[in-house]
Amino acid sequence: MSIPNSLDTLTSGLASISRLPFGTIVSLPITTTSTTSSSDDTAPITADNSSTAAAPLKILRLYDMEGNSDCRLVRERITELDLCVDVVIPAGRRSRALNDSSYEYYMGETAGKSGAMIPRMMISEEGGDQGVKILVGSEEILNYLTDKFGPRNPIVDDNDDEIKKKVVEALVLFSEPLPSLWRLGRGHDVAGCALSQDTPRPVKPLELYSYEGNQFCRLVREVLCELDIPYRLVSAGKGSQQRAALAQISGATQCPYLVDPNTNVQMAESKDIIQYLYQQYAIYTPPNELLGMISGVITPVLKPLFKVLAPLQAGSSRENQSEYEAEIKAAKSEILEEISSEKVVIYTYSLSPFCSEALKVLDSLEISYREISLGLEWVPFLIKDNGSQKRVALGEITGQTSLPNIFVNGKSIGGLYEGLLPALEEGKFQTMLNTDDSNKRVESVEGVFE
């Protein structure tokens, strides 16, 4: 996920609405009474599971995938019971929990197999004689919570007729997969910007005040899952006693609220939190996903077309061919000089969204680079006077006439989605950047990655 935009906010809001009233309000079963005595009402409240009557229950670990419907059912119940989780461990595709045997939270020999079903909860009951217990799958976890705390309060009255009860039951069942559909592709897999061995990792788990039904909390949890970051979950749903603890540290009860003990950073606002997570615990800030999908569809179609149009636009059909060839030769010389002027050089169009996103990725790397614009766009009257010639020259040098075209130490790595991002994820960008090559030469993408 890139930095959230209005569409992310809308679809996350619709995901929350589709599951109302679940995962929003603390609603302890009617048979449950609080363990906190009335004489203790003014005492400071810490973020723990003391607000549940059948406690003390300690949720040590929760292996979770944010975009998984079964995991969501468990998180909804955790919010409603006002429980906290010592460590939520992302277990999405390509996560360390499933694939890295040296990882502290590796799921073991069953990782990646059917035995590694998620959600998976590790609990400890104080005073119990069974020690640590592992619950696997939403059904087993929810049944355990029901046995311990009582059933969820009904959303229809016992006196309602059977038809209404059946309709409500069907609607609840129908709504279970809807949040995953609204947020399709989010919170399932580790993002490419967090796959490299060089990805910075938090030493201590982060702490997140959150509740399941909040649309902004969801955006943050999705990124935590996609960046493979373990965190402590402090449930702070409406009516939660944990909100007093939140107010003590933040001055408000707004969720989400992030506490990073590794950097002593505390912050609210989902957009700020997500930006911080990318800056601190990712190799780069990902570009717009929708644009990436569009690129995957249109780029294979347009690239051959650009190769045909670029020479025509530069004047290849003119009678004086020697003049055309001289202009392309001059453009090549100018490009060779430009790509030697800085370790990273990017050729762009000012109005191109692909170029804008590439610049944002380079900015997130906090490196020095030179941008050379060939105009507003490639079409006539928007491209610069020598832009068409440079475009042809770039095509002859690198085999690519589309922009952006990015050079590292004089070598072309291609554009954004098919060049820069793969180079970053595979560690090749940094290797090329750190290479001190006094005999720089221009190579195509194919030459660089052979």
C-alpha positions in Angstrom: 0.0 0.0 0.0 1.2 3.5 -0.7 0.3 6.5 1.4 -3.5 6.3 1.8 -5.7 8.5 -0.4 -9.4 9.3 -0.4 -10.2 6.0 -2.2 -8.5 4.0 0.6 -10.4 5.9 3.2 -13.7 5.3 1.4 -13.2 1.6 0.8 -12.0 1.1 4.4 -15.0 3.0 5.6 -17.3 0.7 3.6 -15.5 -2.3 5.0 -16.3 -1.1 8.5 -19.9 -0.3 7.7 -20.4 -3.8 6.2 -19.6 -5.4 9.5 -21.5 -3.1 11.9 -22.0 -3.4 14.8 -19.2 -5.9 15.3 -15.7 -5.0 16.4 -16.6 -1.5 17.4 -18.1 -1.3 20.9 -17.0 -3.1 24.0 -20.0 -5.3 24.8 -19.1 -7.8 27.5 -21.6 -10.6 27.9 -24.5 -9.8 30.1 -23.4 -12.4 32.6 -20.0 -10.7 32.9 -19.2 -8.1 35.6 -16.1 -6.0 35.7 -13.2 -7.2 38.0 -12.5 -3.5 38.9 -14.3 -2.5 42.1 -16.2 0.7 42.2 -13.8 2.1 44.8 -11.0 1.8 42.2 -12.7 3.8 39.5 -10.4 6.7 39.8 -7.2 4.6 39.7 -5.0 4.8 36.6 -5.9 2.1 34.1 -3.1 0.3 32.3 -3.4 -1.4 28.9 -4.1 -5.0 29.9 -6.9 -7.5 30.0 -8.1 -6.5 33.5 -11.4 -5.2 32.2 -12.8 -8.6 31.4 -14.4 -10.5 34.2 -13.4 -14.0 33.4 -9.8 -12.9 33.2 -6.9 -13.1 34.0 -6.3 -14.3 30.5 -3.1 -13.4 28.8 -3.0 -13.5 25.0 0.7 -14.0 24.4 0.7 -14.2 20.6 -1.8 -13.9 17.8 -0.6 -15.0 14.3 -2.8 -12.9 12.0 -3.4 -11.8 8.5 -5.2 -8.4 8.3 -7.0 -9.2 5.1 -8.2 -12.6 6.2 -11.9 -13.0 7.0 -11.3 -15.6 9.7 -8.7 -13.5 11.4 -11.1 -10.6 11.3 -13.7 -12.5 13.2 -11.2 -13.1 16.0 -10.1 -9.5 16.1 -13.7 -8.3 16.3 -14.3 -10.5 19.4 -11.0 -9.2 20.9 -12.3 -5.6 20.5 -15.7 -6.5 22.0 -14.2 -8.3 25.0 -11.7 -5.4 25.5 -8.7 -7.7 25.3 -5.1 -6.9 24.6 -2.5 -9.0 22.7 1.1 -9.0 23.8 2.3 -9.6 20.2 0.4 -9.6 17.0 2.6 -11.4 14.4 1.8 -10.9 10.7 1.5 -14.2 9.0 0.7 -13.2 5.4 2.2 -14.7 2.3 6.0 -14.3 2.3 6.1 -13.3 6.0 9.0 -14.3 8.2 6.6 -16.2 10.5 5.9 -18.6 7.6 9.3 -18.6 5.8 12.2 -17.7 8.1 13.3 -20.5 10.5 15.6 -18.1 12.2 12.8 -15.7 13.0 11.9 -15.2 16.7 8.2 -15.8 15.9 8.6 -18.6 13.3 5.6 -20.9 13.4 7.7 -24.0 13.3 7.8 -27.1 11.1 4.2 -26.6 10.1 4.8 -23.1 8.6 3.6 -22.8 5.1 1.6 -26.0 5.4 -2.0 -26.8 6.3 -1.0 -27.2 9.9 0.0 -23.5 10.0 -3.6 -22.4 9.8 -4.3 -18.8 10.9 -5.5 -17.2 13.0 -3.4 -18.9 15.7 -3.5 -17.7 19.3 -1.2 -18.5 22.1 -2.7 -17.9 25.6 -1.9 -18.3 29.2 -4.4 -18.5 32.0 -3.2 -17.3 35.4 -3.8 -20.0 38.0 -4.5 -22.6 35.2 -2.8 -26.0 35.3 -2.3 -26.3 31.6 0.3 -23.6 31.1 0.5 -22.1 27.6 -2.3 -23.2 25.3 -2.3 -22.8 21.5 -5.7 -22.4 19.7 -5.8 -22.8 15.9 -8.4 -21.5 13.6 -11.2 -19.0 14.2 -13.7 -21.6 15.2 -11.6 -23.0 18.0 -10.6 -19.5 19.2 -14.1 -18.1 19.2 -15.4 -21.2 21.0 -12.8 -20.8 23.7 -13.6 -17.1 24.2 -17.3 -18.0 24.4 -16.7 -20.7 26.9 -14.6 -18.3 29.0 -16.5 -15.0 28.7 -19.9 -16.1 27.6 -21.7 -15.7 24.3 -21.7 -12.5 22.3 -24.7 -10.3 23.1 -27.5 -11.0 20.6 -28.2 -8.3 18.0 -31.9 -9.3 17.9 -34.3 -9.8 20.8 -35.3 -13.2 21.9 -38.9 -12.0 21.4 -38.4 -11.3 17.7 -40.0 -13.6 15.3 -38.0 -16.5 13.7 -38.1 -15.0 10.2 -36.4 -11.9 11.4 -33.8 -13.9 13.3 -33.1 -16.0 10.2 -32.8 -12.9 8.0 -30.3 -11.3 10.4 -28.3 -14.4 10.7 -28.1 -14.7 6.9 -27.0 -11.0 6.6 -24.3 -11.5 9.2 -23.0 -14.5 7.4 -23.1 -12.7 4.1 -21.2 -9.7 5.5 -18.2 -11.8 6.7 -16.1 -11.6 3.4 -17.2 -8.1 2.5 -14.4 -6.1 4.2 -11.8 -8.3 2.3 -13.6 -7.5 -0.9 -13.7 -3.8 -0.3 -10.0 -3.9 0.6 -9.0 -6.5 -2.1 -5.3 -7.2 -2.1 -4.6 -5.4 1.1 -3.1 -6.9 4.2 -2.5 -10.4 2.7 1.2 -10.3 1.5 4.5 -8.8 2.6 5.2 -5.8 0.3 8.2 -5.8 -1.9 9.7 -2.8 0.0 10.0 -5.1 3.1 11.3 -8.3 1.6 15.0 -7.5 1.4 17.4 -8.7 4.0 18.5 -5.0 4.3 15.0 -4.0 5.4 15.3 -2.2 8.8 13.4 -4.1 11.5 12.1 -2.9 14.9 13.9 -4.6 17.8 11.0 -4.3 20.2 7.3 -4.7 19.1 5.5 -1.5 18.4 2.3 -0.7 20.3 -0.9 0.1 18.6 -4.1 1.4 20.2 -6.8 0.3 17.8 -10.1 -1.3 17.4 -11.3 -3.6 14.6 -14.2 -1.5 13.2 -12.3 1.7 12.8 -11.6 2.5 9.2 -8.4 4.4 9.9 -7.1 1.7 12.3 -7.5 -0.8 9.5 -5.3 1.2 7.1 -2.5 1.2 9.7 -2.9 -2.5 10.5 -2.8 -3.4 6.8 0.6 -1.6 6.5 1.9 -3.3 9.6 1.0 -6.7 8.0 2.5 -5.7 4.7 5.7 -4.5 6.3 5.9 -7.7 8.4 6.1 -5.7 11.7 5.0 -7.4 14.9 3.1 -5.1 17.3 1.4 -5.1 20.7 -2.4 -4.6 20.2 -4.2 -2.5 22.8 -7.9 -2.7 22.2 -9.5 0.7 22.5 -13.0 0.3 21.2 -15.9 2.5 22.2 -16.5 2.0 25.9 -13.1 0.4 26.4 -11.3 0.9 29.8 -8.1 1.0 27.8 -9.1 4.5 26.5 -8.2 5.9 29.9 -4.6 4.7 29.4 -4.6 6.1 25.9 -5.8 9.5 27.2 -3.0 9.5 29.8 -0.3 9.1 27.2 -1.8 11.1 24.3 -4.2 13.6 25.9 -7.1 12.1 23.8 -8.8 8.8 23.0 -8.4 9.0 19.2 -7.5 5.8 17.4 -5.2 4.7 15.9 -2.4 5.7 18.1 1.1 4.3 17.6 3.9 4.0 20.2 7.3 3.0 18.9 9.6 2.1 21.9 12.6 1.7 19.5 12.6 5.4 18.6 10.4 6.9 21.4 8.0 8.1 18.7 4.3 8.5 19.6 1.7 9.6 17.0 -1.9 9.7 15.9 -3.4 10.2 12.5 -3.3 7.1 10.2 -1.6 8.9 7.3 1.2 10.2 9.5 1.6 6.8 11.1 1.8 5.0 7.7 4.3 7.6 6.4 6.4 7.0 9.5 6.3 3.2 9.1 7.5 3.4 5.5 10.3 5.8 6.4 11.4 3.8 9.4 10.8 0.2 8.4 10.8 -0.1 4.6 13.4 0.3 1.9 11.2 2.8 0.1 7.7 4.2 0.1 5.6 2.3 -2.4 4.1 4.1 -5.4 0.4 4.1 -6.2 -0.9 0.5 -6.6 -3.7 1.4 -9.0 -1.1 3.1 -11.3 0.9 -0.1 -11.1 -2.0 -2.1 -12.3 -2.6 0.3 -15.1 1.0 0.1 -16.1 0.9 -3.6 -16.2 -1.9 -3.4 -18.8 -1.0 -0.5 -21.0 2.8 -0.6 -21.0 3.2 -3.8 -23.1 0.7 -2.2 -25.6 2.2 1.3 -25.8 5.9 0.5 -25.8 6.0 -0.8 -29.4 3.8 2.1 -30.4 6.2 4.6 -28.8 9.2 3.1 -30.6 7.4 3.7 -33.9 6.1 7.2 -33.2 9.2 8.6 -31.5 11.4 8.7 -34.7 8.5 10.1 -36.7 7.9 12.8 -34.1 11.6 13.7 -34.2 11.6 14.1 -38.0 12.9 10.8 -39.3 10.7 11.1 -42.4 12.2 14.4 -43.5 14.1 14.5 -46.8 17.4 15.6 -45.2 18.3 12.4 -43.3 21.8 13.6 -42.5 20.3 16.5 -40.5 18.0 14.1 -38.6 21.0 11.8 -37.8 23.1 14.7 -36.7 20.4 15.8 -34.3 20.1 12.3 -32.8 23.9 12.1 -32.5 24.0 15.4 -30.7 21.2 14.3 -28.4 23.1 11.1 -27.5 26.2 13.2 -26.6 24.1 15.4 -24.4 22.6 12.4 -22.7 26.0 10.8 -22.1 27.2 14.0 -20.5 24.0 14.3 -18.4 24.1 10.8 -17.0 27.7 11.3 -15.9 26.8 14.4 -13.9 25.1 12.6 -11.1 25.0 9.0 -9.7 21.2 8.9 -10.3 19.6 10.6 -13.2 16.0 10.4 -14.2 14.4 11.5 -17.4 10.7 12.6 -17.0 7.7 14.3 -18.3 6.2 16.9 -15.9 2.6 15.7 -16.3 3.3 12.0 -16.3 1.9 10.2 -13.2 4.4 7.4 -13.6 7.2 10.0 -13.5 5.7 11.7 -10.5 5.5 8.4 -8.6 9.1 7.5 -9.6 10.3 10.8 -8.2 8.4 10.2 -4.9 10.1 6.8 -4.6 13.6 8.4 -5.1 12.7 11.1 -2.6 11.8 8.4 0.0 15.3 6.9 -0.5 16.7 10.3 0.7 19.4 10.2 -2.0 20.7 12.9 -4.4 19.5 12.7 -8.0 19.1 14.8 -11.1 15.8 15.2 -12.9 15.8 16.1 -16.5 12.4 16.9 -18.0 11.8 16.4 -21.7 8.6 18.6 -21.4 5.1 18.3 -20.1 4.3 15.1 -22.1 5.4 13.3 -25.2 2.7 14.7 -27.5 3.3 17.6 -29.9 3.2 21.1 -28.4 3.8 19.7 -24.9 7.3 18.2 -25.4 10.4 20.5 -25.4 12.1 21.6 -28.6 14.8 18.9 -28.4 12.7 16.5 -26.4 11.7 14.4 -29.4 15.3 13.9 -30.4 16.3 13.0 -26.8 13.5 10.5 -26.7 14.8 8.8 -29.8 18.4 8.9 -28.5 17.3 7.3 -25.2 15.5 4.6 -27.3 18.7 3.9 -29.3 20.9 3.9 -26.1 18.6 1.8 -23.8 15.9 0.3 -26.0 13.2 2.3 -24.1 11.5 5.5 -25.4 8.9 5.7 -22.6 9.6 7.7 -19.5 10.6 7.7 -16.7 14.0 6.3 -17.7 16.3 6.0 -14.7 20.1 5.8 -14.8 22.3 4.7 -11.9 26.1 5.3 -12.3 25.5 5.7 -16.1 23.5 2.5 -16.5 19.8 2.5 -17.4 17.6 0.4 -15.1 14.4 1.2 -17.0 11.3 2.8 -15.7 9.4 2.7 -12.4 7.5 -0.6 -12.1 9.6 -2.7 -14.4 13.0 -1.1 -13.4 13.4 0.9 -10.2 11.1 -1.2 -7.9 12.6 -4.6 -8.9 16.1 -3.2 -8.5 15.3 -1.9 -5.0 13.6 -5.1 -3.9 16.5 -7.3 -5.2 19.2 -5.0 -3.7 20.7 -4.2 -7.1 19.9 -0.5 -6.9 22.0 0.0 -3.8 24.8 -2.2 -5.2 24.9 -0.1 -8.4 24.7 3.1 -6.4 27.7 2.2 -4.3 29.7 1.0 -7.2 32.6 3.4 -8.0 32.9 2.9 -11.7 35.4 5.4 -13.2 34.8 3.9 -16.6 31.1 4.5 -16.8 29.2 3.2 -19.8 25.6 3.2 -20.8 23.8 -0.2 -20.7 20.2 -1.3 -21.3 18.1 -2.9 -18.7 19.0 -6.3 -20.1 22.7 -5.6 -19.9 22.5 -4.5 -16.3 20.6 -7.5 -15.0 22.2 -10.4 -17.0 
